Amino acid sequence: MNPSEIKRKRTETALREVLPEALGRLDDPAINALCVTEVLCSRGRYDAKVYLDPTGLQEDEKGEILKKLRKVSAFLKTYVRESEGWYRAPNFTFYFDDQMERINRMDELFKIVEGKS
């Protein structure tokens, strides 16, 4: 790993810890309960993809939450910048992590294939 990759990983780890604190400070209970599962920064650390746990949320709720998160992203950037003492914070793009759904679907398919053998 070269030094720039190490810095990127440190930034991702710091964001994974600080973003839930920032979300907890908001007044919206739907946003307060969100769990950050993964943060992936771009090479220059100008942009960060934030993956959230969608457990217990319906599709229409997911859309509303993503709209709210886009509106409060400036607050989140300011919170991260001030709490970490950074000069700038990355631009956040929020996604719901569907990895568990894909894993469960693959398990179901394997069971179907196993049963036909």
ZAMILUM-222068 format. One line per field, with one value per atom (N, C-alpha, C, CB): atom name; residue number from 1; x, y, z; residue in one letter. Coordinates in steps of 0.05 Angstrom, whole numbers, m for minus. Glycine has a CB too. Layout:
# residues N
name	CA,... .
resi	NUM,... .
east	X,... .
north	Y,... .
up	Z,... .
resn	A,... .
# end
This chain:
# residues 117
name	N,CA,C,CB,N,CA,C,CB,N,CA,C,CB,N,CA,C,CB,N,CA,C,CB,N,CA,C,CB,N,CA,C,CB,N,CA,C,CB,N,CA,C,CB,N,CA,C,CB,N,CA,C,CB,N,CA,C,CB,N,CA,C,CB,N,CA,C,CB,N,CA,C,CB,N,CA,C,CB,N,CA,C,CB,N,CA,C,CB,N,CA,C,CB,N,CA,C,CB,N,CA,C,CB,N,CA,C,CB,N,CA,C,CB,N,CA,C,CB,N,CA,C,CB,N,CA,C,CB,N,CA,C,CB,N,CA,C,CB,N,CA,C,CB,N,CA,C,CB,N,CA,C,CB,N,CA,C,CB,N,CA,C,CB,N,CA,C,CB,N,CA,C,CB,N,CA,C,CB,N,CA,C,CB,N,CA,C,CB,N,CA,C,CB,N,CA,C,CB,N,CA,C,CB,N,CA,C,CB,N,CA,C,CB,N,CA,C,CB,N,CA,C,CB,N,CA,C,CB,N,CA,C,CB,N,CA,C,CB,N,CA,C,CB,N,CA,C,CB,N,CA,C,CB,N,CA,C,CB,N,CA,C,CB,N,CA,C,CB,N,CA,C,CB,N,CA,C,CB,N,CA,C,CB,N,CA,C,CB,N,CA,C,CB,N,CA,C,CB,N,CA,C,CB,N,CA,C,CB,N,CA,C,CB,N,CA,C,CB,N,CA,C,CB,N,CA,C,CB,N,CA,C,CB,N,CA,C,CB,N,CA,C,CB,N,CA,C,CB,N,CA,C,CB,N,CA,C,CB,N,CA,C,CB,N,CA,C,CB,N,CA,C,CB,N,CA,C,CB,N,CA,C,CB,N,CA,C,CB,N,CA,C,CB,N,CA,C,CB,N,CA,C,CB,N,CA,C,CB,N,CA,C,CB,N,CA,C,CB,N,CA,C,CB,N,CA,C,CB,N,CA,C,CB,N,CA,C,CB,N,CA,C,CB,N,CA,C,CB,N,CA,C,CB,N,CA,C,CB,N,CA,C,CB,N,CA,C,CB,N,CA,C,CB,N,CA,C,CB,N,CA,C,CB,N,CA,C,CB,N,CA,C,CB,N,CA,C,CB,N,CA,C,CB,N,CA,C,CB,N,CA,C,CB,N,CA,C,CB,N,CA,C,CB,N,CA,C,CB,N,CA,C,CB,N,CA,C,CB,N,CA,C,CB,N,CA,C,CB,N,CA,C,CB,N,CA,C,CB,N,CA,C,CB,N,CA,C,CB,N,CA,C,CB,N,CA,C,CB,N,CA,C,CB .
resi	1,1,1,1,2,2,2,2,3,3,3,3,4,4,4,4,5,5,5,5,6,6,6,6,7,7,7,7,8,8,8,8,9,9,9,9,10,10,10,10,11,11,11,11,12,12,12,12,13,13,13,13,14,14,14,14,15,15,15,15,16,16,16,16,17,17,17,17,18,18,18,18,19,19,19,19,20,20,20,20,21,21,21,21,22,22,22,22,23,23,23,23,24,24,24,24,25,25,25,25,26,26,26,26,27,27,27,27,28,28,28,28,29,29,29,29,30,30,30,30,31,31,31,31,32,32,32,32,33,33,33,33,34,34,34,34,35,35,35,35,36,36,36,36,37,37,37,37,38,38,38,38,39,39,39,39,40,40,40,40,41,41,41,41,42,42,42,42,43,43,43,43,44,44,44,44,45,45,45,45,46,46,46,46,47,47,47,47,48,48,48,48,49,49,49,49,50,50,50,50,51,51,51,51,52,52,52,52,53,53,53,53,54,54,54,54,55,55,55,55,56,56,56,56,57,57,57,57,58,58,58,58,59,59,59,59,60,60,60,60,61,61,61,61,62,62,62,62,63,63,63,63,64,64,64,64,65,65,65,65,66,66,66,66,67,67,67,67,68,68,68,68,69,69,69,69,70,70,70,70,71,71,71,71,72,72,72,72,73,73,73,73,74,74,74,74,75,75,75,75,76,76,76,76,77,77,77,77,78,78,78,78,79,79,79,79,80,80,80,80,81,81,81,81,82,82,82,82,83,83,83,83,84,84,84,84,85,85,85,85,86,86,86,86,87,87,87,87,88,88,88,88,89,89,89,89,90,90,90,90,91,91,91,91,92,92,92,92,93,93,93,93,94,94,94,94,95,95,95,95,96,96,96,96,97,97,97,97,98,98,98,98,99,99,99,99,100,100,100,100,101,101,101,101,102,102,102,102,103,103,103,103,104,104,104,104,105,105,105,105,106,106,106,106,107,107,107,107,108,108,108,108,109,109,109,109,110,110,110,110,111,111,111,111,112,112,112,112,113,113,113,113,114,114,114,114,115,115,115,115,116,116,116,116,117,117,117,117 .
east	17,0,18,m19,11,26,14,27,29,19,m8,39,m15,m41,m64,m42,m59,m80,m84,m72,m62,m64,m80,m36,m75,m90,m120,m79,m125,m153,m167,m155,m154,m165,m170,m147,m151,m155,m179,m130,m182,m205,m231,m202,m232,m256,m263,m252,m242,m247,m258,m221,m246,m255,m284,m236,m290,m318,m337,m319,m329,m347,m353,m333,m335,m340,m355,m313,m349,m360,m388,m342,m393,m420,m443,m420,m442,m464,m469,m460,m448,m451,m465,m423,m457,m470,m499,m455,m505,m533,m550,m535,m538,m551,m558,m534,m545,m550,m573,m525,m583,m605,m632,m606,m652,m677,m696,m691,m689,m707,m702,m702,m722,m718,m712,m742,m721,m716,m686,m732,m674,m645,m628,m638,m637,m622,m616,m636,m635,m633,m616,m660,m606,m591,m564,m588,m555,m529,m512,m533,m488,m469,m454,m449,m456,m443,m416,m460,m413,m387,m384,m386,m359,m353,m330,m346,m334,m313,m307,m322,m282,m273,m261,m254,m263,m249,m219,m261,m204,m175,m165,m162,m178,m170,m183,m175,m201,m216,m235,m198,m243,m262,m291,m257,m295,m322,m321,m332,m344,m346,m374,m341,m374,m399,m404,m398,m427,m434,m457,m443,m452,m471,m485,m458,m512,m529,m544,m549,m549,m564,m594,m559,m606,m634,m654,m639,m644,m661,m686,m645,m709,m734,m746,m730,m735,m745,m758,m722,m780,m794,m782,m825,m788,m776,m783,m785,m808,m815,m801,m846,m797,m782,m753,m784,m741,m714,m710,m704,m729,m728,m730,m750,m748,m752,m727,m776,m715,m691,m668,m684,m665,m643,m647,m642,m672,m677,m669,m707,m677,m670,m640,m683,m626,m597,m583,m586,m594,m582,m585,m596,m608,m613,m594,m642,m587,m571,m541,m581,m533,m505,m486,m502,m495,m478,m472,m491,m493,m489,m470,m516,m473,m455,m426,m465,m422,m395,m383,m395,m398,m389,m382,m409,m400,m395,m370,m420,m366,m342,m318,m344,m319,m295,m287,m301,m307,m301,m292,m325,m305,m299,m271,m320,m264,m238,m216,m241,m223,m202,m191,m180,m207,m199,m204,m213,m189,m193,m218,m168,m222,m246,m256,m240,m281,m293,m303,m317,m304,m313,m343,m307,m350,m379,m390,m383,m413,m425,m447,m436,m446,m468,m477,m458,m503,m514,m527,m534,m523,m535,m544,m514,m563,m571,m557,m602,m544,m528,m546,m508,m547,m564,m548,m578,m525,m508,m521,m481,m533,m546,m569,m556,m584,m606,m595,m622,m573,m561,m550,m538,m538,m528,m551,m512,m572,m596,m608,m617,m609,m620,m602,m622,m576,m558,m561,m528,m564,m568,m593,m570,m615,m640,m635,m662,m620,m615,m598,m601,m579,m563,m580,m540,m599,m617,m634,m635,m643,m660,m643,m671,m619,m601,m594,m575,m589,m582,m605,m574,m629,m653,m658,m677,m651,m656,m635,m656,m612,m591,m597,m565 .
north	m24,0,25,0,43,68,88,79,110,129,141,151,146,158,138,166,112,92,91,65,93,93,117,93,140,164,161,189,149,145,126,134,105,85,98,61,115,129,148,146,162,180,164,195,141,124,115,100,107,97,120,85,143,166,173,191,173,179,159,182,133,112,116,84,128,133,159,134,180,207,210,228,199,203,194,189,170,163,184,136,196,217,241,225,248,271,266,278,241,234,234,207,226,226,253,212,274,301,314,318,302,313,307,301,324,322,301,349,290,271,242,272,229,203,182,194,186,167,167,173,190,193,185,221,191,184,154,194,138,109,95,97,110,98,88,118,66,54,55,25,67,68,42,92,28,2,5,m16,24,26,55,6,64,89,85,111,93,90,118,70,126,152,149,165,171,171,175,194,172,174,200,170,222,248,255,269,238,242,267,245,273,296,286,309,261,249,224,243,218,194,182,200,156,141,129,119,136,126,106,150,82,60,57,34,56,54,27,78,18,m7,m2,m18,m16,m12,m29,m16,m43,m61,m47,m74,m59,m48,m25,m41,m18,5,m5,24,9,3,20,10,13,27,57,15,64,92,107,95,94,107,112,89,93,96,121,72,125,149,175,148,175,199,205,196,184,187,197,160,187,197,226,180,235,263,280,268,271,286,287,273,265,265,284,236,286,306,334,303,339,366,373,368,353,358,352,341,347,340,363,332,388,410,410,437,404,402,380,398,357,334,341,310,355,363,381,377,400,418,404,441,386,370,354,352,340,323,341,307,363,381,391,404,400,411,390,426,366,346,333,324,331,319,339,303,365,386,387,381,378,378,405,356,411,436,434,442,410,405,376,410,372,346,337,345,312,303,308,273,308,309,281,320,280,254,247,254,222,210,186,202,184,163,142,175,117,93,74,79,58,37,11,32,m2,m26,m50,m31,m61,m84,m110,m80,m110,m134,m158,m127,m153,m175,m187,m165,m170,m180,m198,m157,m190,m206,m232,m190,m232,m256,m275,m250,m265,m282,m293,m266,m278,m287,m309,m264,m306,m326,m352,m316,m350,m373,m388,m366,m373,m386,m400,m365,m388,m400,m426,m381,m425,m449,m472,m443,m465,m486,m498,m473,m481,m491,m510,m467,m501,m518,m544,m502,m542,m566,m586,m558,m576,m593,m607,m577,m596,m608,m629,m586,m629,m648,m676,m640 .
up	0,0,0,24,m18,m18,1,m47,7,27,21,30,m5,m11,m5,m41,m9,m2,28,m14,43,72,82,85,71,78,72,64,48,40,60,12,67,86,114,89,122,148,146,155,124,120,121,94,107,107,135,89,151,178,196,190,193,209,202,205,177,168,178,138,178,188,218,183,232,261,266,276,251,256,244,245,221,208,225,182,239,256,279,268,289,309,298,321,273,260,254,234,245,239,265,226,287,313,323,333,314,323,308,320,287,272,286,243,281,294,282,294,260,246,257,216,269,280,258,296,234,213,206,188,207,201,225,192,249,273,275,298,266,269,248,270,228,206,216,184,204,211,186,221,189,167,165,171,142,139,126,123,108,93,83,70,81,69,49,90,25,4,m7,m18,m4,m14,m42,5,m57,m83,m79,m101,m100,m97,m85,m124,m93,m83,m57,m103,m47,m23,m24,1,m49,m52,m50,m79,m56,m56,m39,m84,m25,m9,m14,21,m19,m21,7,m43,18,44,41,63,50,49,76,40,74,98,99,99,123,127,123,156,104,98,114,69,135,150,161,172,155,165,150,193,127,112,87,105,80,55,33,58,8,m15,m15,m41,m9,m9,14,m6,37,59,51,84,37,28,11,13,m7,m25,m9,m45,11,27,44,46,55,72,55,85,31,13,6,m13,2,m3,21,m10,45,70,74,94,68,71,51,67,27,8,19,m19,32,43,66,52,83,106,102,130,77,72,79,43,76,83,113,75,129,158,165,173,151,156,149,140,127,119,141,92,150,170,196,176,204,229,227,234,205,201,201,175,187,185,212,166,228,254,274,265,274,294,289,294,263,257,254,231,252,249,221,269,201,174,161,158,140,125,107,107,97,80,85,50,79,81,53,102,48,22,17,18,m8,m15,m11,m44,2,8,m12,37,m20,m36,m20,m65,m15,3,m14,23,m5,m18,4,m37,m3,16,7,16,26,22,18,45,m6,m12,m13,m38,m1,m2,12,11,35,50,34,77,20,3,m19,m9,m32,m53,m42,m66,m19,m6,m1,19,11,17,m9,32,m30,m55,m67,m75,m65,m75,m59,m74,m33,m16,m25,14,m30,m39,m66,m42,m84,m110,m106,m128,m89,m84,m72,m65,m55,m44,m66,m22,m84,m107,m124,m123,m131,m148,m133,m155,m107,m92,m91,m63,m90,m88,m114,m81,m137,m163,m170,m185,m156,m163,m154,m150 .
resn	M,M,M,M,N,N,N,N,P,P,P,P,S,S,S,S,E,E,E,E,I,I,I,I,K,K,K,K,R,R,R,R,K,K,K,K,R,R,R,R,T,T,T,T,E,E,E,E,T,T,T,T,A,A,A,A,L,L,L,L,R,R,R,R,E,E,E,E,V,V,V,V,L,L,L,L,P,P,P,P,E,E,E,E,A,A,A,A,L,L,L,L,G,G,G,G,R,R,R,R,L,L,L,L,D,D,D,D,D,D,D,D,P,P,P,P,A,A,A,A,I,I,I,I,N,N,N,N,A,A,A,A,L,L,L,L,C,C,C,C,V,V,V,V,T,T,T,T,E,E,E,E,V,V,V,V,L,L,L,L,C,C,C,C,S,S,S,S,R,R,R,R,G,G,G,G,R,R,R,R,Y,Y,Y,Y,D,D,D,D,A,A,A,A,K,K,K,K,V,V,V,V,Y,Y,Y,Y,L,L,L,L,D,D,D,D,P,P,P,P,T,T,T,T,G,G,G,G,L,L,L,L,Q,Q,Q,Q,E,E,E,E,D,D,D,D,E,E,E,E,K,K,K,K,G,G,G,G,E,E,E,E,I,I,I,I,L,L,L,L,K,K,K,K,K,K,K,K,L,L,L,L,R,R,R,R,K,K,K,K,V,V,V,V,S,S,S,S,A,A,A,A,F,F,F,F,L,L,L,L,K,K,K,K,T,T,T,T,Y,Y,Y,Y,V,V,V,V,R,R,R,R,E,E,E,E,S,S,S,S,E,E,E,E,G,G,G,G,W,W,W,W,Y,Y,Y,Y,R,R,R,R,A,A,A,A,P,P,P,P,N,N,N,N,F,F,F,F,T,T,T,T,F,F,F,F,Y,Y,Y,Y,F,F,F,F,D,D,D,D,D,D,D,D,Q,Q,Q,Q,M,M,M,M,E,E,E,E,R,R,R,R,I,I,I,I,N,N,N,N,R,R,R,R,M,M,M,M,D,D,D,D,E,E,E,E,L,L,L,L,F,F,F,F,K,K,K,K,I,I,I,I,V,V,V,V,E,E,E,E,G,G,G,G,K,K,K,K,S,S,S,S .
# end
